[in-house]
Amino acid sequence: MIFHVDMDAFYASVEQLENPTLRGKPVIVGGVDSLRGVVSSASYEARVFGVHSAMPVQQARRRCPHGIYVPGRHAVYGEYSRRLMDVLSEFSPVLEQVSVDEAFLDMTGTEGLFGQAAESGRGLKAAIRNRLGLTASVGVAKNKFLAKLASDAMKPDGMVVVEPAATQTFLDPMPVGRLWGVGKKTVLELHRVGLYSIAQLRGQSLEILAGNFGDNFAEHLYALARGEDDRDVVTETEEKSISHERTFETDSSDADSLTAVLLDLSERVARRARKDGYSGRTVTFVWRNPDFTRQSHARSLAEPTNSSQTIYASAIALFREVAKPRAGRKFRLIGVRLSNFSQDPQQQSLFQIPKSASNLDAAMDAVRDKFGESSIRRARLADSEAED
């Protein structure tokens, strides 16, 4: 008995909860001070007008000019998220947090405590409402794939229980794009061979699917179309990457400004890595072009690192490789990502950053821990801010 719990319009709902004058009104969170931002969350009153998360704010304003646009308060949302996970952990210790506002729970064997699926789900929803003042949608099924689909089937404040015997009745009418791992390109490929619904996909033999999509992905599609998913609810997951990004008010080609931002982003990434005890072997420079397309360029290091200087040196080299072939290239967003983690103590390499640089990172971390993130800055960043 797997539960998927998904909060309803989480950020916008928190804003409406904390400011009663916003209740019942179209609330859009994110990008309020920038025409170049994107929507983080939209209340259901705003969704009526076609506003949704990840939409450019300019487009949202055209669709919903009378909406109430508020800046995001991620520290507040993080606190509500922690309270949510506390509530969920009281129902099952087998809890997998997927994002700030959703999680899977393995409720198998809890029937004696909380009742069968429907009763248990109602109790969980009531606990969230009573403790947080917010609503959640809950899906219950025999596996994670079905539970995720079920939680989305009756939003907001809904609950859907998919009994094993009703699996195909639930799945068959859905479009193939609802299958886990099927993106826009795969949907087009499925449509190309005449497969639009999960029922149509289920009618294909494994051999025919393999001929069109390869053995591995064909097996994936074949299993999901039958409601089969053997993934466990994972209680602890290692972080796969650490990244920070910056979106510019206007597209930028100013090398000095861009490199100063890269230094700041590299320091933020490195600090988080040190705080969490990670060292990464892969540094990636990510960027968004003026036409909104997103790209990245990565390199692997000889040794895992969490050194600010090492990460910045790699990021700046990657940036130059991207920018140099096209003079005056403009960037809408740039970012730095560290991945391919190790938590094992590393033997000192002859080519690692000198000990003095490591000591500098540690000293700066100590000052920020005590006095806050803005209490100490590198001179390069202070100079850049003074020029602005």
Residue pairs with C-beta under 8 A, 6 or more apart in sequence:
1 106
1 107
1 108
1 110
1 111
1 117
1 120
1 140
1 142
2 104
2 105
2 106
2 107
2 108
2 140
2 141
2 142
2 143
2 144
2 146
2 147
2 233
3 91
3 92
3 104
3 105
3 106
3 107
3 120
3 121
3 124
3 138
3 139
3 140
3 147
4 102
4 103
4 104
4 138
4 139
4 140
4 144
4 147
4 148
4 150
4 151
5 88
5 102
5 103
5 104
5 105
5 124
5 128
5 136
5 137
5 138
5 151
6 101
6 102
6 136
6 137
6 138
6 139
6 151
6 152
6 155
7 13
7 84
7 101
7 102
7 128
7 134
7 135
7 136
7 137
8 44
8 134
8 135
8 136
8 137
8 155
8 156
8 157
9 41
9 42
9 43
9 44
9 47
9 156
10 41
10 77
10 80
10 100
10 101
10 134
11 29
11 30
11 40
11 41
11 72
11 77
12 27
12 28
12 29
12 41
12 42
12 43
12 46
13 43
13 134
13 135
14 73
14 76
14 77
14 80
14 134
15 22
15 27
15 29
15 70
15 73
16 22
16 23
16 25
16 27
16 43
17 133
17 134
18 76
22 68
22 70
24 45
25 43
25 45
25 68
26 42
26 43
26 45
26 46
26 48
26 49
26 51
26 64
26 66
26 67
26 68
27 42
27 43
27 45
27 46
27 67
27 68
27 70
28 39
28 41
28 42
28 43
28 46
28 51
28 57
28 60
28 64
28 67
28 68
28 69
28 70
29 39
29 40
29 41
29 42
29 70
29 71
29 72
30 37
30 38
30 39
30 40
30 41
30 57
30 71
30 72
31 37
31 38
31 39
31 40
31 56
31 57
31 69
32 57
32 69
32 70
32 71
33 71
34 57
34 247
34 249
35 57
35 58
35 249
36 56
36 57
36 58
36 247
36 248
36 249
36 250
36 332
37 56
37 57
37 247
38 53
38 54
38 55
38 56
38 57
39 51
39 52
39 53
39 54
39 55
39 56
39 57
39 60
40 53
40 72
41 53
42 51
42 52
42 53
42 55
42 60
44 156
46 60
46 64
46 67
49 63
49 64
49 67
50 63
50 64
51 60
51 63
51 64
51 67
56 292
57 69
60 67
60 69
61 67
61 69
77 100
77 101
78 100
80 132
80 134
81 100
81 101
83 131
83 132
84 101
84 103
84 128
84 132
85 95
85 97
85 103
87 124
87 127
87 128
87 131
87 132
88 95
88 103
88 105
88 124
89 95
90 127
91 105
91 107
91 110
91 114
91 120
91 123
91 124
91 127
92 105
92 106
92 107
92 110
93 235
94 105
94 106
94 233
94 235
95 103
95 104
95 105
95 233
95 235
96 103
96 104
96 105
96 233
96 234
96 235
96 237
97 103
98 104
102 151
104 144
104 147
104 148
104 233
105 233
106 232
106 233
107 114
107 117
107 120
107 140
110 120
111 120
114 120
114 123
114 124
115 123
117 140
117 161
118 140
118 159
118 161
120 140
121 138
121 140
121 159
121 161
122 159
124 136
124 138
125 135
125 136
125 138
125 157
125 159
128 134
128 135
128 136
129 135
129 136
135 156
135 157
136 157
137 151
137 152
137 154
137 155
137 156
137 157
137 158
137 159
138 150
138 151
138 158
138 159
138 160
139 146
139 147
139 148
139 149
139 150
139 151
139 152
139 153
139 159
139 160
139 162
140 147
140 150
140 159
140 160
140 161
140 162
141 147
141 149
141 150
141 161
141 162
141 167
142 162
142 164
142 167
142 227
143 227
143 228
143 229
143 230
143 231
144 229
144 231
144 233
145 180
145 224
145 227
145 229
145 231
146 162
146 167
146 170
146 171
146 227
146 229
147 162
148 180
149 162
149 170
149 171
149 174
149 178
150 160
150 161
150 162
150 170
151 158
151 160
153 160
153 170
154 160
162 170
167 226
167 227
168 199
168 202
168 226
168 227
170 227
171 198
171 199
171 202
171 225
171 227
172 197
172 198
172 199
172 202
173 197
173 198
173 199
174 197
174 198
175 187
175 196
175 197
175 198
176 182
176 187
176 190
176 191
176 195
176 196
176 197
176 198
176 200
176 201
177 184
177 187
178 198
179 198
179 201
179 221
179 224
179 225
180 224
180 229
181 220
181 224
182 190
182 221
186 213
189 212
189 213
190 196
190 201
193 212
194 200
195 201
195 204
198 225
201 209
201 221
201 225
202 225
202 226
204 222
206 218
206 219
206 222
209 218
209 221
209 222
210 218
210 219
212 218
213 221
223 229
238 341
239 276
239 278
239 341
240 339
240 341
241 280
241 337
241 338
241 339
241 341
242 269
242 272
242 273
242 276
242 278
242 280
242 337
242 338
242 339
243 269
243 284
243 286
243 335
243 336
243 337
243 338
244 265
244 268
244 269
244 335
244 336
245 265
245 286
245 333
245 334
245 335
245 336
246 261
246 264
246 265
246 333
246 334
246 335
247 288
247 332
247 333
248 331
248 332
248 333
251 290
251 330
251 331
251 332
252 258
252 330
252 331
253 328
253 329
253 330
253 331
255 323
256 384
257 384
258 319
258 323
258 331
258 334
259 316
259 319
260 380
260 381
260 384
261 334
262 285
262 312
262 315
262 316
262 319
262 334
262 336
263 312
263 316
263 378
263 380
263 381
264 381
265 315
265 334
265 335
265 336
266 308
266 311
266 312
266 315
266 336
267 308
267 312
267 378
269 311
269 336
269 337
269 338
270 306
270 307
270 308
270 311
270 338
270 361
271 308
271 361
271 365
271 368
273 279
273 280
273 306
273 338
274 306
274 361
274 365
275 365
277 343
278 306
278 338
278 341
278 342
278 343
279 304
279 305
279 306
279 341
279 342
279 343
279 346
280 304
280 305
280 306
280 338
280 339
280 340
280 341
280 342
281 300
281 301
281 303
281 304
281 305
281 339
281 340
281 341
281 342
282 298
282 299
282 300
282 301
282 338
282 339
282 340
283 298
283 299
283 301
283 311
283 314
283 315
283 318
283 336
283 337
283 338
284 296
284 297
284 298
284 318
284 336
284 337
284 338
284 339
285 296
285 297
285 298
285 315
285 318
285 319
285 322
285 334
285 335
285 336
286 294
286 295
286 296
286 333
286 334
286 335
286 336
286 337
287 294
287 295
287 296
287 322
287 331
287 332
287 333
287 334
287 335
288 294
288 295
288 331
288 332
288 333
288 334
289 295
289 330
289 331
289 332
290 330
290 332
292 332
294 333
295 322
296 337
297 318
297 321
297 322
298 318
298 337
299 314
299 317
299 318
300 340
301 310
301 314
302 349
302 351
303 346
303 349
303 351
303 352
304 340
304 341
304 342
304 346
305 311
305 352
305 353
306 338
306 361
307 352
307 353
307 357
307 358
307 361
308 357
308 361
308 364
309 353
309 357
309 361
310 352
310 353
311 336
311 338
315 336
319 334
322 329
323 329
364 376
367 375
367 376
368 375
368 376
377 385
